[in-house]
Amino acid sequence: GGTMAATGGAKTRLYVEDDLGDGRTVGLSASQAHYLKHVLRLSSGDRVVLFNGHDGEWLSSIDDIGRGWGSLEITRQLRAQSEEPDLWLFFAPIKRARLDFLVQKAVELGASRIMPVMTERTEVRRLNVERHRTNVIEATEQCERMTLPSFAEPQSLVAMLDSFPEDRTLAVCAERGDAPMLDDVLRAPEAAMQRWAILCGPEGGFTERELDALRKLPFISLASLGPRILRAETAVLSAVTCWQAALGDWRQRPPERDLA
């Protein structure tokens, strides 16, 4: 679970799978109960903010809590459900600590689907998908997002391209060649009418064979991230940031919440 600084007493924000609404009671998982009771030292009457990704955000108070169990009583809605950006992120997995960082920051920056892709030069071949999904939940709790991004099972680049939807454009961040700048691609007049996905390659970049295959696909837009060689996580976060600045929701202010 994650904590956040918020005024008015309720500092803890939890993702739950239950339906949320006036007067409902929500049960805690063993790990959530442990976190609230033993890490945060909360007890009956303390308040917790809840969200499930589709019913908005709700204020609740701890009804009762024990060893590995607990229940929360919902008191009122703080924020109605809101739409969030529709950006898919494909990336070649990297080593564990840097990958944790990449996934966490991709959530903060607003990616809606996070999808590992195995390329020819990808060195990390095994992923603990459940651990990354937990990482996604914690990052979502902390950054006050209203929707929960999905974290997909890894797939090969070939399989990903085979199943890629025709109504979406895939911006491929390539280190070499004469591709246009990503910022120019995303600020072109037609870009705002398109749905987008971003693909970033492994540390060694895409192979020539992969780039040749990518160039032949109609939904691909090859793009450059500038003159320097970026590490994999830097490339991913730079690309998502470019998309956010050009087409995302960075122009929106954070909503007001009355926690008093």
C-alpha positions as CSV (number, residue, x, y, z in Angstrom):
1,G,0.0,0.0,0.0
2,G,1.1,3.6,-0.4
3,T,0.8,6.7,1.7
4,M,0.5,10.3,0.6
5,A,0.5,13.6,2.3
6,A,-3.0,15.1,2.2
7,T,-4.7,17.7,4.4
8,G,-7.5,16.9,6.7
9,G,-6.5,13.6,8.4
10,A,-6.9,10.9,5.7
11,K,-3.4,10.2,4.6
12,T,-3.7,6.7,3.3
13,R,-5.0,5.8,-0.1
14,L,-5.8,2.1,-1.0
15,Y,-6.8,0.3,-4.2
16,V,-9.6,-2.2,-3.6
17,E,-11.5,-4.4,-6.0
18,D,-14.9,-4.1,-4.3
19,D,-17.7,-1.9,-5.6
20,L,-17.7,1.5,-3.8
21,G,-20.8,3.4,-2.8
22,D,-22.5,5.1,0.1
23,G,-22.8,3.0,3.2
24,R,-20.9,0.0,1.8
25,T,-18.5,-2.0,3.9
26,V,-15.2,-3.1,2.4
27,G,-13.0,-6.0,3.6
28,L,-9.2,-5.6,3.7
29,S,-6.8,-8.2,2.4
30,A,-4.3,-9.6,4.9
31,S,-1.5,-7.5,3.6
32,Q,-3.6,-4.3,3.6
33,A,-4.7,-5.0,7.2
34,H,-1.1,-5.5,8.2
35,Y,0.0,-2.3,6.5
36,L,-2.7,-0.2,8.1
37,K,-2.4,-1.7,11.6
38,H,1.3,-2.4,12.0
39,V,3.1,-0.1,9.6
40,L,0.9,3.0,9.8
41,R,-0.4,2.2,13.3
42,L,-4.0,3.0,12.4
43,S,-7.0,1.8,14.4
44,S,-10.8,2.0,14.5
45,G,-12.1,5.3,13.5
46,D,-9.1,6.4,11.4
47,R,-9.8,7.4,7.9
48,V,-8.7,5.9,4.6
49,V,-9.3,7.0,1.0
50,L,-10.4,4.2,-1.4
51,F,-10.6,3.8,-5.1
52,N,-11.2,0.8,-7.5
53,G,-10.5,2.4,-10.9
54,H,-14.2,2.8,-11.9
55,D,-16.4,4.1,-9.1
56,G,-14.5,7.2,-8.3
57,E,-12.7,7.9,-5.0
58,W,-14.3,7.5,-1.5
59,L,-13.6,8.4,2.0
60,S,-13.9,5.6,4.5
61,S,-13.2,4.9,8.2
62,I,-11.8,1.8,9.8
63,D,-14.7,-0.1,11.3
64,D,-12.6,-2.8,12.9
65,I,-9.1,-4.2,12.4
66,G,-7.2,-7.2,13.7
67,R,-4.3,-9.5,12.8
68,G,-4.6,-10.0,9.1
69,W,-8.2,-8.8,8.7
70,G,-10.1,-5.5,8.8
71,S,-13.2,-3.8,7.5
72,L,-13.8,-0.2,6.3
73,E,-17.1,1.7,6.3
74,I,-17.5,4.0,3.3
75,T,-18.7,7.5,4.3
76,R,-18.8,9.7,1.2
77,Q,-17.5,10.2,-2.3
78,L,-14.5,12.6,-2.7
79,R,-14.1,12.5,-6.5
80,A,-16.3,11.2,-9.3
81,Q,-14.6,8.8,-11.7
82,S,-12.7,10.6,-14.5
83,E,-11.2,9.6,-17.8
84,E,-7.4,9.3,-18.0
85,P,-5.0,9.2,-20.9
86,D,-5.1,6.3,-23.3
87,L,-1.4,5.5,-23.9
88,W,0.0,2.1,-24.3
89,L,3.7,1.5,-23.5
90,F,5.7,-1.3,-24.9
91,F,9.3,-1.7,-23.7
92,A,12.1,-4.3,-23.6
93,P,12.6,-5.5,-20.0
94,I,15.8,-4.4,-18.1
95,K,17.4,-5.5,-14.8
96,R,15.2,-5.6,-11.7
97,A,15.8,-2.4,-9.8
98,R,15.8,-0.2,-12.9
99,L,12.7,-2.0,-14.2
100,D,10.9,-1.3,-10.9
101,F,11.8,2.3,-11.3
102,L,10.7,2.3,-15.0
103,V,7.3,0.8,-14.2
104,Q,6.6,3.1,-11.2
105,K,7.4,6.2,-13.2
106,A,5.4,5.0,-16.2
107,V,2.4,4.8,-13.9
108,E,3.0,8.3,-12.5
109,L,3.4,9.7,-16.0
110,G,0.0,8.3,-17.0
111,A,0.6,5.2,-19.2
112,S,-2.7,3.2,-19.3
113,R,-1.2,-0.2,-20.4
114,I,2.3,-1.3,-19.6
115,M,3.5,-4.2,-21.8
116,P,6.9,-5.9,-21.8
117,V,8.2,-7.0,-25.2
118,M,11.0,-9.5,-25.9
119,T,13.3,-8.2,-28.8
120,E,16.3,-9.9,-30.2
121,R,18.7,-8.0,-28.0
122,T,16.6,-8.2,-24.8
123,E,18.8,-9.7,-22.0
124,V,16.2,-10.1,-19.3
125,R,13.9,-13.0,-20.2
126,R,12.1,-13.7,-17.0
127,L,9.7,-11.4,-15.2
128,N,7.7,-11.7,-12.0
129,V,4.5,-10.3,-13.4
130,E,2.6,-10.4,-10.1
131,R,5.4,-8.4,-8.4
132,H,5.2,-5.8,-11.1
133,R,1.4,-5.6,-10.8
134,T,1.8,-5.0,-7.1
135,N,4.3,-2.2,-8.0
136,V,1.7,-0.7,-10.3
137,I,-0.9,-0.7,-7.6
138,E,1.4,1.0,-5.1
139,A,2.4,3.7,-7.6
140,T,-1.2,4.3,-8.5
141,E,-2.2,4.7,-4.9
142,Q,0.6,7.2,-4.3
143,C,0.2,9.4,-7.4
144,E,-3.6,9.7,-6.9
145,R,-4.6,8.2,-10.2
146,M,-8.2,7.3,-10.7
147,T,-7.6,4.3,-13.0
148,L,-5.4,1.3,-12.5
149,P,-3.0,0.7,-15.4
150,S,-2.7,-2.9,-16.6
151,F,0.6,-4.8,-16.6
152,A,0.6,-7.4,-19.4
153,E,2.3,-10.8,-19.7
154,P,5.5,-10.5,-21.7
155,Q,5.3,-11.3,-25.4
156,S,7.7,-11.4,-28.4
157,L,8.0,-8.4,-30.6
158,V,6.6,-10.5,-33.5
159,A,3.5,-11.6,-31.5
160,M,2.9,-8.0,-30.3
161,L,3.1,-6.6,-33.9
162,D,0.8,-9.4,-35.2
163,S,-1.9,-8.5,-32.7
164,F,-1.5,-4.8,-32.8
165,P,-4.8,-3.0,-33.4
166,E,-5.2,-1.1,-36.7
167,D,-6.8,1.9,-35.1
168,R,-3.7,2.9,-33.1
169,T,-0.3,4.4,-34.1
170,L,2.9,2.9,-32.7
171,A,5.7,5.4,-32.2
172,V,8.9,3.4,-32.3
173,C,11.8,5.2,-30.6
174,A,14.9,4.4,-32.7
175,E,18.4,5.4,-31.8
176,R,19.8,5.5,-35.3
177,G,18.8,6.7,-38.7
178,D,17.1,9.8,-39.9
179,A,13.7,9.5,-38.1
180,P,11.9,12.7,-37.3
181,M,12.0,14.0,-33.7
182,L,9.3,12.4,-31.5
183,D,8.1,15.8,-30.4
184,D,7.5,16.8,-34.1
185,V,5.7,13.5,-34.7
186,L,3.4,14.0,-31.7
187,R,2.7,17.7,-32.5
188,A,1.8,17.1,-36.1
189,P,-1.8,18.3,-36.8
190,E,-3.1,14.7,-37.4
191,A,-1.5,13.4,-34.2
192,A,-4.4,14.6,-31.9
193,M,-6.8,12.5,-33.9
194,Q,-4.9,9.3,-33.3
195,R,-4.7,6.7,-30.5
196,W,-1.1,6.1,-29.6
197,A,1.3,3.5,-28.3
198,I,5.1,3.9,-27.7
199,L,7.7,1.2,-28.2
200,C,11.2,1.5,-26.7
201,G,13.9,-1.1,-27.4
202,P,16.5,-2.8,-25.3
203,E,19.9,-1.5,-24.3
204,G,21.5,-2.4,-27.6
205,G,18.7,-1.0,-29.6
206,F,16.6,-2.8,-32.2
207,T,18.5,-5.0,-34.8
208,E,18.5,-4.0,-38.4
209,R,16.2,-7.0,-39.1
210,E,13.7,-5.7,-36.6
211,L,13.9,-2.1,-37.9
212,D,13.4,-3.4,-41.5
213,A,10.3,-5.3,-40.3
214,L,9.0,-2.3,-38.4
215,R,9.4,0.1,-41.3
216,K,7.1,-2.0,-43.5
217,L,4.1,-1.8,-41.2
218,P,1.5,0.9,-41.9
219,F,0.7,1.8,-38.3
220,I,4.4,2.5,-37.4
221,S,5.9,5.9,-36.9
222,L,9.6,5.8,-36.4
223,A,10.9,8.6,-34.1
224,S,14.1,10.0,-32.7
225,L,14.8,10.9,-29.1
226,G,17.6,13.3,-29.9
227,P,21.4,13.2,-30.3
228,R,22.4,11.2,-27.2
229,I,22.3,7.5,-26.5
230,L,19.7,7.1,-23.7
231,R,19.6,4.2,-21.3
232,A,16.4,2.1,-21.7
233,E,14.5,3.6,-18.7
234,T,15.5,7.1,-19.7
235,A,14.2,6.5,-23.3
236,V,10.9,5.2,-22.0
237,L,10.3,8.0,-19.6
238,S,11.4,10.7,-22.1
239,A,9.0,9.3,-24.7
240,V,6.1,9.1,-22.3
241,T,6.8,12.7,-21.2
242,C,6.9,13.9,-24.8
243,W,3.5,12.3,-25.4
244,Q,2.1,13.8,-22.2
245,A,3.3,17.3,-23.0
246,A,1.9,17.1,-26.6
247,L,-1.3,15.0,-26.3
248,G,-1.8,14.0,-22.6
249,D,-3.6,15.6,-19.6
250,W,-0.8,17.7,-18.2
251,R,-2.8,20.8,-18.9
252,Q,-5.4,19.7,-16.3
253,R,-5.1,20.9,-12.7
254,P,-5.4,18.4,-9.9
255,P,-9.0,18.2,-8.6
256,E,-10.0,19.7,-5.3
257,R,-10.9,17.2,-2.5
258,D,-12.5,18.0,0.8
259,L,-11.1,15.5,3.3
260,A,-12.2,17.5,6.3
